[in-house]
């Protein structure tokens, strides 16, 4: 794995495989702060040389230049920062990710990128954290299952040194490393083959990681779930030979004055059950446990960062398969706490396991409840692949959105209309699983309305639908690699810090 360090040495004197500088996009591309000594070593013609090589400064583009002895590093690399006036902390994060990925195989590189934007808006600590996260996440590679590597395969960069004015302050670097490690763990879980990570194996993996991190761990197997009345989790897991699980992780530091409950959907594979999905693209349903992976990994980050706030996570895990024992449309399921739900579509399974987990989490009387899940294709239809939908208590949803903006994970608050709730009235049970007569209209909103029925009165809460943002099928960009993205771990950690500081 890539290691991080900070250095205040002159980048023109560093003995590394490559030094990375920033290039702003303009009529004539301009070098960013941090490259001054390198530019002097090239006789003040570094920007012009990069321009002749085709560099434009567009965000995330990478151009390599052989130094030919002008500096100790054999390569000087320009990464695009876009237009100077539009540069943000996330621009730096994306640039570091693109550069680190482009330099895969290098033993050691240095990032001589600016600590502030053109107007000095960013705090140096924020910039260092962004560069660190970008470097670790952009260079991520899933180990995979190949018996022999592809020809020409290059492993991740061995070490990244971030050039900073003062290398003695390592607090932000340590935080960025802990958060990035949690994102990487999320990606590893999401990218795993579904036959390797069925509910019992997923629960074992999470429990092992959490135990190592010295979190409190409890795993409920199918017998304990049946005894406890977790009807939603059991119903979804009925069709699989691999029985469901519910993992509870807890962190209770001394002196904590606030508490948060976290819940994440862990469907290790979703065939749709009796309401079977189309075969095309079904393999991507191995990622339907992205919410659970993010919640469990967030708890690992919490264990490393030790905020003064009590946090309990509930992670329901099941495999939604088709067999003679699968639950059916028309079934009435008694959920945890006694509420009865009429099933209309077995492919709306996520809300069933989450309903149980949310009801149980609320028994702990948390000050806030945050749930995340790859819940609906409606999220992708409404907001695309890179913007999560947020629903719940209005004020708290705005807080989630702001935390996402600071972390570089876009989210947008969505409504929960009364007409959707009316269409979820069942004639024979307390609640329909989906809105009757609406088909897929407002599908993302239907999911949130259903979940709201299991949140205790007075608990500020947010549901983060990450169906699109949690898994990337296209070419890598910035610090986002193909496969699991780790969204919304960074948002959750940012939000936890905010609650710990401000209540």
C-alpha positions in Angstrom: 0.0 0.0 0.0 1.1 3.6 -0.7 2.7 5.4 2.3 2.5 9.1 2.9 4.9 11.6 4.3 5.3 15.4 4.4 8.5 17.3 3.5 9.4 21.0 3.6 12.5 20.4 1.4 13.0 22.2 -1.9 11.2 20.0 -4.6 14.0 20.9 -7.0 16.4 19.0 -4.8 14.4 15.9 -4.0 15.7 12.5 -5.1 12.5 10.9 -6.2 11.2 9.2 -9.3 8.9 12.1 -10.2 8.0 15.6 -8.9 4.4 16.7 -9.7 3.5 20.4 -10.2 0.2 22.1 -10.9 -0.8 23.7 -14.1 -3.7 26.2 -14.4 -5.9 26.3 -17.5 -5.7 29.6 -19.4 -5.0 30.9 -22.9 -1.4 30.2 -22.0 -1.2 27.5 -19.2 0.3 28.9 -16.0 2.3 27.1 -13.3 0.7 26.9 -9.9 2.4 27.8 -6.6 4.9 25.3 -5.4 6.7 25.0 -8.7 8.9 28.1 -8.5 12.3 26.5 -7.8 11.6 23.8 -10.4 10.8 26.4 -13.0 14.0 28.2 -12.2 16.0 25.0 -12.8 14.5 25.0 -16.3 15.4 28.6 -17.0 11.9 29.8 -16.4 10.5 27.9 -19.4 8.8 25.0 -17.6 5.2 26.2 -18.4 6.1 26.8 -22.0 7.7 23.4 -22.3 4.6 21.7 -21.0 2.5 23.7 -23.4 4.6 22.5 -26.3 4.1 19.0 -25.1 0.3 19.5 -25.3 -0.5 20.3 -21.7 -3.7 22.5 -21.3 -4.2 22.6 -17.6 -7.6 20.9 -17.8 -8.5 19.3 -14.5 -6.9 15.9 -14.0 -4.8 15.8 -17.2 -1.3 14.6 -16.8 1.8 15.5 -18.9 5.3 14.0 -18.3 8.6 15.8 -19.0 12.0 14.2 -18.8 14.2 16.4 -16.6 17.5 15.4 -18.4 19.5 16.3 -15.3 18.0 19.7 -14.7 16.9 18.4 -11.3 17.6 15.1 -9.5 14.2 13.7 -10.3 14.2 12.1 -13.7 10.6 13.2 -14.3 8.7 16.5 -13.8 5.0 15.9 -14.2 2.3 18.6 -14.7 -1.2 17.8 -13.5 -4.1 20.1 -14.6 -5.9 22.2 -12.0 -8.4 23.8 -14.3 -9.1 27.5 -14.2 -7.4 29.2 -11.2 -10.5 31.1 -10.2 -12.5 27.8 -10.0 -9.9 25.8 -8.1 -11.2 24.1 -5.0 -10.0 21.6 -2.4 -11.5 18.8 -4.4 -9.6 20.0 -7.5 -6.4 19.3 -5.6 -7.8 15.9 -4.5 -8.6 15.0 -8.1 -5.3 16.3 -9.3 -3.3 14.2 -6.8 -5.4 11.1 -7.7 -4.8 11.5 -11.4 -1.0 12.1 -11.0 -0.6 9.1 -8.6 -2.5 6.8 -10.9 -0.5 8.0 -14.0 2.8 7.3 -12.1 1.8 3.7 -11.0 4.9 1.6 -10.5 7.1 4.5 -9.2 8.9 3.8 -5.9 8.6 7.4 -4.6 7.1 10.6 -5.9 6.7 14.1 -4.6 3.6 16.4 -4.9 4.7 20.1 -5.2 1.1 21.3 -5.5 -0.4 24.5 -4.1 -1.6 24.7 -0.5 -4.2 27.4 -1.5 -6.2 28.4 -4.5 -5.4 31.5 -6.6 -7.2 33.7 -4.1 -5.8 32.0 -1.0 -9.3 30.6 0.0 -8.1 27.2 1.1 -6.4 26.5 4.5 -3.1 24.8 4.1 -4.3 21.9 6.3 -7.3 21.3 4.1 -5.1 21.3 1.1 -2.6 18.8 2.6 -5.6 16.5 3.6 -7.0 16.7 0.1 -3.7 15.9 -1.5 -3.2 13.0 0.8 -6.6 11.5 0.2 -6.3 12.0 -3.6 -2.9 10.3 -3.7 -4.0 7.3 -1.7 -7.4 6.9 -3.4 -6.2 7.6 -7.0 -3.5 5.0 -6.7 -5.9 2.3 -5.4 -5.7 -1.0 -7.1 -8.0 -4.0 -6.2 -5.9 -7.1 -5.6 -8.4 -9.2 -7.5 -8.1 -13.0 -8.2 -5.7 -13.3 -11.2 -3.3 -16.3 -10.9 -0.7 -14.2 -12.9 -0.6 -10.5 -13.4 -1.3 -8.9 -16.8 1.8 -8.1 -18.9 3.0 -4.6 -18.2 1.1 -4.4 -14.9 2.5 -1.8 -12.6 1.7 -1.7 -8.9 0.7 1.4 -7.0 3.2 4.1 -6.1 5.3 3.0 -3.2 5.5 6.3 -1.3 4.2 9.9 -1.8 5.9 12.9 -0.2 3.7 16.0 0.0 5.7 19.3 -0.1 4.4 21.6 2.6 5.7 24.8 4.3 5.9 23.0 7.6 6.4 19.3 7.8 6.2 19.1 11.6 2.3 19.3 11.6 1.2 15.8 10.7 -2.3 15.8 12.2 -4.1 16.4 9.0 -2.0 13.8 7.2 -2.8 11.2 9.9 -6.5 12.0 9.6 -6.4 11.8 5.8 -4.7 8.4 6.0 -7.3 7.0 8.4 -10.2 8.2 6.3 -8.5 7.0 3.0 -7.8 3.6 4.6 -11.5 3.3 5.4 -12.5 4.2 1.8 -10.0 1.6 0.5 -11.5 -1.0 2.8 -15.0 -0.1 1.5 -13.7 -0.5 -2.1 -12.1 -3.9 -1.3 -15.4 -5.2 0.2 -17.5 -3.9 -2.7 -15.1 -5.2 -5.3 -15.0 -8.7 -3.9 -16.6 -11.5 -5.8 -20.1 -12.2 -4.5 -19.4 -15.9 -4.0 -16.4 -14.9 -1.8 -18.5 -12.5 0.4 -21.9 -14.0 1.1 -23.6 -12.8 4.3 -21.7 -15.1 6.8 -18.3 -14.4 5.2 -19.1 -10.6 5.1 -20.1 -10.6 8.7 -16.9 -12.5 9.7 -14.8 -10.1 7.7 -16.4 -7.0 9.3 -16.3 -8.5 12.7 -12.6 -9.4 12.3 -11.7 -5.9 11.2 -13.8 -4.2 13.9 -12.3 -6.5 16.6 -8.8 -5.6 15.5 -9.8 -1.9 15.7 -11.0 -2.5 19.3 -14.7 -1.8 18.6 -17.5 -3.6 20.4 -18.8 -6.3 18.1 -22.0 -8.4 18.1 -23.1 -10.7 15.3 -26.6 -12.1 15.2 -27.0 -15.3 13.1 -30.2 -16.6 11.6 -31.3 -18.2 14.9 -30.7 -15.0 16.9 -32.5 -13.0 14.2 -35.5 -15.3 14.4 -35.6 -15.1 18.2 -35.3 -11.3 18.0 -38.1 -10.9 15.5 -36.1 -9.5 12.6 -38.7 -10.4 10.0 -37.5 -8.2 7.2 -33.9 -9.4 7.3 -35.1 -13.1 7.5 -37.6 -12.7 4.7 -35.1 -11.3 2.3 -32.6 -14.0 3.2 -35.0 -16.9 2.9 -34.2 -17.8 -0.7 -30.5 -18.2 -0.1 -28.5 -21.1 1.2 -26.2 -18.5 2.9 -28.2 -17.3 5.9 -28.5 -13.6 6.8 -26.7 -11.7 9.5 -27.0 -8.5 11.5 -23.7 -7.0 12.7 -23.7 -4.4 15.5 -20.5 -2.3 16.0 -20.2 0.2 18.8 -17.8 2.9 19.9 -18.4 4.6 23.3 -15.6 6.9 24.4 -15.5 8.5 27.8 -16.8 12.0 27.9 -19.1 11.7 24.9 -22.1 14.1 25.0 -23.8 13.1 21.8 -24.7 9.8 20.1 -25.2 8.8 16.5 -26.7 5.6 15.0 -25.4 4.4 11.6 -27.2 1.9 9.4 -26.1 0.4 6.1 -27.7 -2.0 3.6 -25.7 -5.2 3.1 -27.3 -7.2 0.2 -24.3 -9.2 -0.8 -26.0 -10.1 -4.1 -29.3 -9.0 -5.4 -31.0 -11.2 -8.1 -34.3 -9.5 -7.4 -35.7 -12.8 -6.0 -39.1 -13.8 -7.5 -39.3 -10.4 -9.1 -36.1 -11.2 -10.9 -33.9 -8.6 -12.4 -32.9 -8.6 -16.1 -29.8 -10.6 -16.8 -28.0 -7.7 -18.4 -25.7 -6.1 -15.9 -26.8 -8.2 -13.0 -23.2 -8.9 -12.1 -23.0 -5.4 -10.8 -25.4 -6.4 -8.1 -22.4 -7.7 -6.1 -22.1 -4.0 -5.2 -25.5 -3.9 -3.5 -23.8 -4.1 -0.1 -22.0 -0.7 -0.7 -23.9 1.0 2.1 -23.0 -1.7 4.7 -19.4 -1.6 3.6 -19.3 2.2 3.9 -20.8 2.1 7.4 -18.5 -0.7 8.7 -15.5 1.1 7.3 -16.6 4.4 8.7 -16.5 2.7 12.1 -12.9 1.7 11.5 -12.1 5.3 10.8 -13.9 6.3 13.9 -11.8 3.8 15.9 -8.6 5.4 14.5 -9.7 9.0 14.9 -11.4 8.7 18.3 -13.9 11.5 18.2 -15.7 12.4 21.4 -19.1 11.0 20.3 -20.8 7.7 20.9 -21.6 5.8 17.7 -23.4 2.5 17.1 -23.7 0.9 13.7 -26.2 -1.7 12.6 -25.3 -3.6 9.4 -28.0 -6.0 8.1 -26.7 -8.6 5.6 -28.6 -10.9 3.3 -28.5 -12.4 -0.1 -31.6 -11.9 -2.2 -31.9 -15.1 -4.2 -34.5 -17.0 -6.1 -35.5 -20.5 -4.8 -38.4 -22.5 -3.6 -38.0 -20.8 -0.2 -37.8 -17.2 -1.4 -40.3 -14.7 -0.1 -43.0 -13.7 -2.5 -45.1 -10.8 -3.7 -48.2 -10.9 -1.6 -46.5 -12.0 1.5 -47.1 -10.1 4.7 -43.9 -9.8 6.8 -43.8 -8.8 10.5 -40.9 -6.4 10.9 -38.8 -5.8 13.9 -41.0 -4.0 16.4 -44.2 -5.5 15.1 -45.1 -3.4 12.1 -46.6 -5.5 9.2 -45.6 -4.9 5.6 -47.3 -6.3 2.5 -44.7 -7.3 -0.1 -45.4 -6.2 -3.6 -42.0 -6.6 -5.2 -39.2 -8.8 -3.9 -36.7 -6.6 -5.7 -37.4 -3.9 -3.2 -35.5 -5.9 -0.6 -33.2 -3.3 0.7 -35.9 -1.4 2.5 -37.0 -4.6 4.2 -33.6 -5.3 5.9 -33.1 -1.6 6.6 -36.5 -1.2 8.3 -35.5 -3.8 10.9 -32.1 -2.3 11.4 -33.4 1.3 11.8 -36.1 0.2 14.2 -33.5 -1.5 16.3 -31.1 1.4 16.1 -33.7 3.8 17.4 -34.1 1.7 20.6 -30.7 3.1 21.5 -32.2 6.6 21.5 -29.6 8.3 19.4 -29.4 12.0 18.9 -29.1 11.4 15.1 -29.6 8.5 12.7 -27.8 8.2 9.4 -28.5 5.4 7.0 -26.9 4.8 3.6 -27.7 2.3 0.9 -27.7 1.5 -2.8 -31.5 1.6 -2.5 -33.0 2.6 -5.8 -32.4 2.9 -9.5 -34.6 6.0 -9.2 -31.6 7.8 -7.6 -29.6 7.2 -10.8 -32.5 8.3 -12.9 -33.0 11.5 -10.9 -29.4 12.5 -10.0 -27.1 10.5 -12.1 -24.0 8.4 -11.1 -22.1 11.0 -9.1 -24.7 12.8 -6.9 -26.3 11.0 -3.9 -29.9 11.7 -2.9 -30.5 12.7 0.7 -34.0 12.4 2.3 -35.1 12.7 5.9 -35.3 15.6 8.4 -34.9 18.7 6.3 -32.4 20.5 8.5 -30.3 17.4 9.0 -30.3 16.6 5.3 -28.9 20.1 4.6 -26.2 19.3 7.1 -25.4 16.1 5.3 -25.2 18.0 2.0 -22.8 20.5 3.4 -20.6 17.8 4.9 -20.5 16.1 1.5 -19.5 19.4 -0.2 -16.5 19.7 2.2 -15.6 16.1 1.7 -15.9 16.2 -2.1 -18.9 13.8 -2.3 -21.9 15.5 -3.9 -25.3 15.0 -2.4 -28.7 16.7 -3.0 -31.7 16.8 -0.7 -34.9 15.4 -2.1 -38.6 15.5 -0.8 -40.8 12.9 0.7 -44.3 13.9 -0.7 -47.5 13.1 1.1 -49.0 11.5 -2.0 -46.3 8.9 -2.1 -47.1 8.0 1.5 -50.8 7.7 0.7 -50.0 5.3 -2.1 -48.1 3.1 0.3 -51.3 2.3 2.4 -52.0 -1.4 2.4 -55.5 -2.8 2.5 -54.4 -5.8 4.6 -51.3 -4.7 6.4 -49.8 -1.6 8.0 -47.8 -0.6 5.0 -47.1 -1.5 1.4 -43.5 -2.2 0.6 -43.8 0.0 -2.5 -46.3 2.6 -3.6 -49.2 0.8 -5.3 -50.2 2.3 -8.7 -47.1 4.4 -9.0 -44.8 1.8 -10.6 -41.4 3.3 -10.6 -42.5 6.9 -10.4 -40.7 8.7 -7.6 -39.0 5.4 -6.8 -36.2 7.0 -4.8 -38.8 8.9 -2.8 -40.8 5.8 -2.1 -37.8 4.1 -0.5 -37.3 7.1 1.8 -40.9 7.2 2.8 -40.9 3.5 3.6 -37.8 3.9 5.8 -39.3 6.9 7.6 -42.0 4.6 9.0 -39.3 2.9 11.1 -37.6 6.0 12.5 -38.6 6.9 16.0 -40.5 10.1 16.6 -38.2 13.1 17.3 -35.0 11.5 15.9 -33.3 13.7 13.3 -32.3 11.4 10.5 -31.0 11.1 6.9 -31.2 8.5 4.3 -28.4 8.7 1.7 -29.2 6.8 -1.5 -25.8 6.0 -3.2 -27.1 3.6 -5.9 -25.1 5.5 -8.5 -22.2 7.1 -6.7 -21.1 3.9 -4.8 -20.0 2.0 -7.9 -18.1 3.3 -11.0 -18.2 1.3 -14.2 -16.4 3.7 -16.6 -12.8 4.8 -16.9 -11.0 6.1 -13.8 -11.1 9.8 -13.2 -9.4 11.9 -10.5 -9.2 9.8 -7.4 -12.1 7.6 -8.4 -11.1 4.2 -9.8 -13.2 1.6 -11.5 -15.5 -0.5 -9.3 -16.4 0.5 -5.7 -15.8 4.1 -4.9 -16.1 4.2 -1.1 -18.9 6.8 -1.1 -20.1 8.1 1.3 -17.4 7.3 3.9 -15.7 10.7 3.7 -19.1 12.4 4.1 -19.9 10.3 7.2 -16.6 11.0 8.9 -17.0 14.8 8.2 -20.5 14.7 9.5 -19.4 12.8 12.7 -16.7 15.4 13.3 -19.2 18.2 12.9 -21.7 16.6 15.3 -18.9 15.9 17.8 -17.8 19.6 17.7 -21.2 21.3 17.4 -23.9 18.8 18.6 
